[in-house]
Amino acid sequence: MKLNTNSNVYTIVYASVIVIIVAFLLAFVSGALSDRQTENVRLDKKKQILSALNVDLAACADPAAKYDELVKADPIINSEAVVLAENGGFEVDVKAENAKDSLQDRRLPYYRCEKDGETKYVFPLRGAGLWGPIWGYIALNDDMSTVYGVYFSHEGETPGLGAEIATPKFQAQFAGKSIKRDGVLTYISVLKAGQSDENADHVDAISGGTMTSRGVEAMLRDGISQYEKFLNK
């Protein structure tokens, strides 16, 4: 019996078979690449933490090994500074934890690091820019006050404006600033060039990126405040 390739039945069957084959191939490829994708995400997170520690990634042959060298522990605490786990903070979904209404219910990870013979503490940050989420890390010296370095990134801020938060020029301003005054948390203000804050250290905002700059300031305040009791211990 000759197959009628011009019939509607043939067209439907042919299209269905093609869809099934394509779907199978896509599922196979996705499964095969899943582990690699997961590892790439983990490596990118390690690179972000290293950036907050002022590690020159361009000169770093093996960022994963460098992370293992510098990061000595990744504890999880709560807002009362009670240790919930000695390690495992890397696996905590900070976005999900920040979404919890009660601060007391949040698991708060941080990273205790050793660099050039000195202890550094790195804390994750998440906030909102003008067009979407912003995030990053802040590294403090052993005094739990002075900023050693920061890393910021974004999902969709405007190139040349809000996206400048991800540039070394903007981030370099934070090094040496203090999040405390007389032992009390004051955070860091992000102000228009020429302005100052008598009650806190400050950096210059991005010209034309006012809303994103405010987002960074709020992200620092909200992120650091969760660790207030730990920072004051």
C-alpha positions in Angstrom: 0.0 0.0 0.0 1.5 3.3 -1.1 1.7 5.9 1.7 -0.1 9.1 0.8 2.3 11.8 1.9 -0.1 14.6 1.0 -2.8 13.4 3.5 -3.5 15.2 6.8 -2.9 12.0 8.7 0.6 11.7 7.3 1.4 15.3 8.2 0.2 14.9 11.8 2.0 11.6 12.3 5.2 12.9 10.8 5.1 16.1 12.8 4.4 14.2 16.0 7.4 11.8 15.4 9.7 14.8 14.8 8.5 16.5 18.0 9.1 13.4 20.0 12.6 12.8 18.6 13.6 16.5 19.2 12.2 16.4 22.8 14.1 13.2 23.5 17.3 14.7 22.2 16.9 17.9 24.2 16.2 16.0 27.3 19.2 13.8 26.7 21.5 16.8 26.1 20.1 18.7 29.1 20.7 15.7 31.4 24.2 15.1 30.0 25.2 18.8 30.6 23.4 19.2 34.0 26.4 18.3 36.1 28.7 20.6 34.1 26.2 23.5 34.4 25.9 23.0 38.1 29.7 23.0 38.5 30.0 26.1 36.4 27.5 27.9 38.7 29.4 26.8 41.7 32.7 28.0 40.2 31.2 31.4 39.3 30.1 31.8 42.9 33.6 30.9 44.2 35.0 33.5 41.8 32.7 36.2 43.2 33.8 35.4 46.7 37.5 35.6 45.6 36.8 38.9 43.9 35.6 40.3 47.2 38.9 39.1 48.7 40.8 41.2 46.0 42.1 38.1 44.2 43.2 38.9 40.7 41.2 36.2 38.8 43.0 37.1 35.5 46.2 35.9 37.1 44.6 32.9 38.9 45.2 29.7 37.0 42.8 27.6 39.2 40.1 29.7 41.0 38.6 26.5 42.6 42.0 25.7 44.2 42.5 29.3 45.2 39.1 29.2 46.9 40.0 26.1 48.8 43.2 27.7 49.9 41.7 30.9 51.2 38.3 29.9 52.5 38.9 28.0 55.8 35.2 27.6 56.9 31.7 28.5 55.7 29.6 28.5 58.9 25.8 29.1 59.1 24.5 31.2 62.0 21.2 32.9 62.9 20.5 36.5 63.7 21.4 35.9 67.3 24.9 34.8 66.3 24.2 31.2 67.3 26.1 28.7 65.1 23.7 26.4 63.3 26.4 24.6 61.4 30.2 24.8 61.3 30.3 24.4 57.5 27.9 24.3 54.6 27.2 28.0 54.1 28.2 27.7 50.5 25.1 25.7 49.8 22.7 28.1 51.4 20.3 29.8 49.0 20.6 33.4 50.2 17.8 34.6 48.0 15.4 32.0 49.5 16.6 32.9 53.1 16.0 36.6 52.5 12.5 35.9 51.3 11.6 34.5 54.8 9.5 37.1 56.7 11.1 36.4 60.0 14.7 37.3 60.4 14.9 34.8 63.3 14.1 32.0 60.8 16.9 32.8 58.3 20.0 30.8 58.0 22.9 33.2 57.5 26.1 32.0 55.9 29.5 33.6 56.0 33.0 32.7 55.0 36.0 32.8 57.3 39.1 33.2 55.2 42.9 33.6 55.6 44.7 35.8 53.2 48.3 37.0 53.5 48.4 35.8 57.1 45.3 37.8 58.1 41.7 36.7 58.8 38.9 38.1 56.6 35.2 37.6 56.9 33.0 37.5 53.7 29.3 38.1 53.8 26.8 37.6 51.0 24.5 40.4 49.9 21.3 40.6 47.9 19.1 43.5 46.9 17.2 45.3 44.1 18.5 47.6 41.5 16.4 49.7 39.1 15.6 46.9 36.7 16.1 43.7 38.7 18.1 41.9 41.3 21.6 42.9 42.4 23.9 40.9 44.6 27.4 40.6 45.9 29.8 40.0 48.7 31.6 42.2 51.3 34.8 41.2 52.9 35.7 42.7 56.3 39.0 42.7 58.1 39.4 40.9 61.4 38.2 44.0 63.3 34.7 43.2 61.9 34.5 46.9 60.8 36.9 47.8 58.0 36.1 46.8 54.5 38.8 44.8 52.8 36.9 44.4 49.5 33.6 44.0 47.7 32.0 42.4 44.7 28.8 43.5 43.1 26.8 42.2 40.1 23.4 42.6 38.6 20.8 41.0 36.4 19.7 43.8 34.1 21.0 47.2 35.0 21.6 49.7 32.2 25.1 49.5 30.6 27.1 52.6 31.3 24.8 53.6 34.2 23.5 51.2 36.8 25.6 48.4 35.4 28.7 50.3 36.6 28.3 48.7 40.1 30.0 45.7 38.6 33.1 47.7 37.6 36.4 47.7 39.6 36.3 51.5 39.6 33.1 51.7 41.6 33.9 48.7 43.9 37.4 50.0 44.7 35.9 52.9 46.6 34.7 50.7 49.4 38.1 49.4 50.4 39.2 50.9 53.8 35.7 52.2 54.6 34.2 51.3 57.9 30.7 50.0 58.6 30.9 51.2 62.2 31.3 54.4 64.2 32.3 54.0 67.8 31.5 50.3 67.7 28.0 50.9 66.4 26.8 49.8 62.9 26.4 52.7 60.6 26.8 50.9 57.2 28.1 52.9 54.2 26.3 55.7 52.4 26.3 55.9 48.6 26.0 59.6 47.8 26.2 61.9 44.8 29.7 63.2 44.2 30.5 66.1 46.5 28.1 65.1 49.2 29.1 63.7 52.5 27.6 61.9 55.5 28.6 63.1 59.0 27.3 59.9 60.5 28.9 57.2 58.3 31.6 56.6 55.8 30.5 57.1 52.2 31.4 56.5 48.5 30.4 58.3 45.4 27.3 57.1 43.6 27.2 56.3 39.9 26.5 59.3 37.8 23.1 58.7 36.1 22.6 55.6 38.1 20.9 57.0 41.2 18.3 54.2 41.7 20.9 51.5 41.4 23.3 53.3 43.7 20.5 53.5 46.3 19.9 49.8 45.8 23.5 49.1 46.6 23.3 51.2 49.8 20.1 49.5 50.8 21.6 46.1 50.0 24.6 46.8 52.2 22.4 48.0 55.1 19.9 45.2 54.9 22.5 42.5 54.3 24.9 43.6 57.0 22.2 44.3 59.6 21.3 40.6 59.7 24.8 39.9 61.1 24.8 42.7 63.7 25.0 40.6 66.8 27.8 38.5 65.2 29.7 41.6 64.1 29.5 43.0 67.7 30.5 39.8 69.5 
